[in-house]
Amino acid sequence: MSFGIDNLLRIGSSISRETYKKQNNDLMGYGSINKLLDNRTVYKSESDKNKALRNKYMECERKIKNRSIMKNMGVNNNFSPKNQSIDKLKENIEERNLEEISFKNNVLDVKNHGKYKVKTLMHGYTKINITNKENVLNVDKKDSCRYEDVLKTSRLIKCLTSGKSSTEIVNDIRSNFKDFKEAGIRLQNMGCQCGKYFQVRGCEDKLFLDTDGMIYTNDELDKIKKAYTNKNLFKSGYNDKSEFIIDNVKYKLDKNGYLNIPDEVICTPSRITIKK
C-alpha cells in the first residue's frame, strides 16, 4: 500500500487512529505521524489542515532521506538531525576523506602541506593542517585534555617533517617531550613498528625505535655498542663467566676481556641483560 501525500490527506472517519498508526509505522521511524494524531489541532478550515499535514509529512520524509544518505556516506549511525549540526556533519565527512598521516612499511611520507587526519594517543583521529609555521589544530582549547593530546602529536609530526638531519630531529623530539618514551609510543600509535628502523621522507638517515619507546640515531647506536666492545671489560669487574644476553642470545668475553658482537646486533639498554 502506498503512503504518499494524497493518501495522507485523506485521513478521515473511515480510518481509525490505531489503523493509521499501524499502516505508517514502517514508514515513519521517528513516530512523528503518531504524535501528530495523538495531539490533533483544531484548524479553521480543511485547507489549513491539509497544508499542515502536508508540511509535517514532507518534514518527516526529508529526515528519512537524510538518514539514508548519511548511512550510505558512512556517517556515524548515531547521527540525528536533532542533536548534531550540519556543520558537524560536513566536518565528519571531510575528516573521513582526508589522507591519513601514518607509517607504511615503517616509512612516513607527508608529501605536501595541507589538511590531513592523524591518530592521537588518547582521543582517536583529529584533523590537522600542516603548514610552514605552526600546524593548525582542529580542537577547542577549552577541552584541555584533548587539546594537549592533539598538540603533542602535532609537535611530533612537526619535528619529523622539518627536513632537518636525523640528529636534529631526535634532539627536537627530546626537547618537546619530557618523557622521551612518550614520543615513541605516539609513533607506534601512528603505525610505526618498534624494534626496527624507520624513515621519514626527506631525511637521508634512518632512525631506530626501540621496544621501550626510545628513539635513537645510527650514531647513538654505534656509540652504545662501542661502549661494550671497545674496551677490556675485565678491568670493569667482569670475568670469563660473565654473560651478556642480547635479544635472548648469550655472549661471553674472550680471553682478553673483549665482547665480540655481530655487526647487526643492537645493544640498547632495553635489549641487553648482564650477569656478572
C-alpha positions in Angstrom: 0.0 0.0 0.0 1.3 3.5 -0.9 1.6 6.1 1.8 2.1 9.2 -0.3 0.9 12.7 0.4 -2.5 12.1 -1.3 -3.3 9.2 1.0 -2.1 11.1 4.0 -4.5 13.9 3.2 -7.5 11.5 3.0 -7.4 10.8 6.8 -10.9 10.7 8.0 -13.5 8.8 9.9 -13.2 5.8 7.6 -9.8 5.0 9.0 -9.3 4.7 12.7 -6.5 6.2 14.6 -5.0 2.8 15.5 -5.2 1.5 11.9 -3.5 4.6 10.5 -0.7 4.3 13.1 -0.1 0.7 12.1 -0.1 1.5 8.4 2.5 4.2 8.8 4.7 2.6 11.5 7.2 1.2 8.9 7.4 4.5 7.0 8.0 6.8 10.0 10.8 5.8 12.2 10.5 8.9 14.3 6.9 8.5 15.4 6.1 11.9 14.0 2.7 10.9 12.5 1.6 9.1 15.6 2.5 12.2 17.7 0.5 14.3 15.2 -2.6 12.1 15.5 -2.4 12.0 19.3 -2.2 15.8 19.5 -4.6 16.9 16.8 -5.1 20.7 16.4 -8.4 22.2 15.6 -7.9 24.0 12.2 -10.0 26.8 10.9 -10.5 25.1 7.6 -9.9 21.8 5.8 -7.3 23.7 3.6 -5.3 24.7 6.7 -5.5 21.2 8.0 -4.3 19.7 4.7 -1.4 22.3 4.5 -0.2 21.5 8.0 -0.4 17.7 7.4 1.4 18.1 4.1 4.2 20.1 5.8 4.6 17.5 8.5 4.7 14.7 6.0 7.4 16.4 3.9 9.5 17.2 7.0 9.4 13.6 8.1 10.2 12.4 4.6 13.2 14.7 4.5 14.5 13.3 7.7 14.2 9.8 6.5 16.0 10.6 3.3 18.8 12.4 5.2 19.3 9.4 7.4 19.5 7.1 4.4 22.0 9.4 2.7 24.2 9.7 5.8 24.2 5.9 6.2 25.4 5.5 2.6 28.2 8.0 3.2 29.4 6.1 6.3 28.5 8.7 8.8 28.0 7.6 12.4 24.8 5.7 12.8 24.0 7.6 16.0 23.7 10.8 14.0 20.4 12.6 14.4 19.3 15.9 12.9 18.1 16.9 16.3 21.4 16.7 18.1 24.1 17.4 15.5 24.5 20.4 13.3 25.0 20.4 9.5 28.5 21.9 10.1 29.4 19.0 12.3 28.2 16.6 9.6 30.3 18.3 6.9 33.3 18.2 9.3 32.9 14.5 9.8 32.6 13.8 6.1 35.6 16.0 5.3 37.7 14.3 8.0 36.7 10.9 6.7 38.0 11.7 3.3 41.3 13.3 4.4 44.6 11.5 3.8 46.0 9.9 7.0 49.4 10.7 8.4 50.7 7.2 9.2 53.6 4.9 8.7 53.6 2.5 5.8 56.3 -0.2 5.9 57.9 2.0 8.7 58.1 4.9 6.3 56.4 8.2 7.0 55.7 10.2 3.8 54.0 13.6 4.2 54.2 14.9 0.7 52.7 18.4 0.9 51.5 21.0 3.3 47.7 20.9 3.8 44.9 19.1 5.7 45.4 15.6 7.0 43.9 13.4 9.7 46.1 11.7 12.3 45.5 9.3 15.1 46.3 10.8 18.5 47.4 8.8 21.6 44.1 9.0 23.6 41.4 10.7 21.6 41.2 8.9 18.3 41.5 10.8 15.0 41.7 14.5 14.6 42.1 16.9 11.6 45.4 18.8 11.3 46.6 21.4 8.9 50.3 21.1 8.1 51.9 24.5 7.4 55.4 26.1 7.1 54.9 27.5 10.6 52.9 26.1 13.4 50.4 23.3 12.5 46.8 24.4 12.7 44.8 22.2 15.1 41.1 21.4 14.8 40.3 21.2 18.6 38.9 23.5 21.2 41.4 24.7 23.8 38.7 24.5 26.4 38.9 20.8 26.2 42.3 20.8 27.8 42.9 17.1 27.9 42.1 16.5 24.2 43.9 19.7 23.2 47.1 18.6 25.0 46.9 15.2 23.3 46.4 16.7 19.8 49.1 19.3 20.4 51.7 16.7 21.4 51.0 14.6 18.3 51.2 17.8 16.2 54.6 18.7 17.6 55.9 15.2 17.0 54.8 15.5 13.3 56.4 18.9 13.1 59.7 17.5 14.3 59.6 14.6 11.9 58.7 16.6 8.8 61.1 19.5 9.5 63.6 18.4 6.8 66.4 18.5 9.4 69.1 15.9 9.9 68.4 12.8 11.9 70.3 14.1 14.9 68.4 17.4 14.9 65.1 15.6 14.6 65.8 13.4 17.6 67.1 16.4 19.6 63.9 18.3 18.7 61.7 15.4 19.8 63.5 15.1 23.1 63.2 18.8 23.8 59.5 18.6 23.2 58.9 15.6 25.3 60.0 15.4 28.9 59.4 11.7 28.8 61.3 10.6 25.7 59.5 7.3 25.5 56.1 9.0 25.1 57.2 10.2 21.6 58.0 6.6 20.7 54.6 5.4 21.9 52.9 8.1 19.8 54.9 6.9 16.8 53.6 3.3 17.4 50.1 4.7 17.5 50.7 6.1 14.1 51.7 2.7 12.7 55.5 2.7 13.3 56.8 -0.7 14.3 59.1 -0.8 17.4 62.4 -2.7 17.5 63.0 -1.7 13.9 64.5 1.2 11.9 62.0 3.8 10.5 62.4 6.6 8.0 60.9 9.9 7.2 60.8 11.1 3.6 63.2 14.0 3.3 65.6 12.7 5.9 68.5 10.6 4.5 69.3 8.7 7.7 67.0 6.1 9.3 66.1 6.3 13.0 65.6 3.4 15.3 62.5 3.0 17.5 63.4 0.7 20.4 61.0 -1.7 22.1 60.8 0.6 25.2 59.8 3.6 23.0 63.2 5.3 22.9 64.3 6.8 19.6 68.0 6.6 18.5 70.1 7.8 15.7 72.6 5.4 14.0 75.4 7.4 15.6 74.0 6.9 19.1 73.5 3.1 18.4 77.1 2.9 17.3 78.4 4.7 20.4 76.4 2.5 22.7 77.7 -0.6 21.1 81.3 0.5 21.2 80.9 1.1 25.0 80.6 -2.7 25.3 83.0 -3.8 22.6 85.9 -1.4 22.5 87.4 -1.9 25.9 88.7 -4.7 28.2 85.7 -5.4 30.4 87.9 -7.5 32.8 89.1 -4.1 34.1 85.5 -3.1 34.8 84.9 -6.1 37.1 83.7 -8.7 34.6 85.2 -12.1 34.2 85.2 -15.1 31.8 81.9 -16.3 33.4 80.0 -13.1 32.9 77.1 -13.3 30.4 75.8 -10.6 28.1 72.3 -11.6 26.9 71.2 -9.6 23.9 67.8 -10.4 22.4 67.9 -13.8 24.2 71.3 -14.7 22.7 74.2 -15.2 25.2 77.6 -13.7 24.6 80.8 -14.1 26.7 84.1 -12.2 26.9 87.0 -13.5 25.0 90.3 -14.3 26.7 91.4 -10.7 26.5 88.2 -9.4 28.2 86.5 -8.1 25.0 82.9 -8.7 23.9 82.6 -9.7 20.3 79.1 -9.0 18.9 78.0 -9.3 15.3 77.6 -6.0 13.4 73.9 -6.3 13.0 73.2 -6.7 16.8 71.8 -3.6 18.5 72.9 -3.1 22.1 70.4 -0.6 23.6 69.8 -0.8 27.4 66.4 -2.3 26.9 67.7 -5.2 24.8 70.7 -6.3 26.9 70.9 -8.1 30.3 74.2 -8.6 32.0 75.0 -11.3 34.5 78.4 -10.8 36.2 
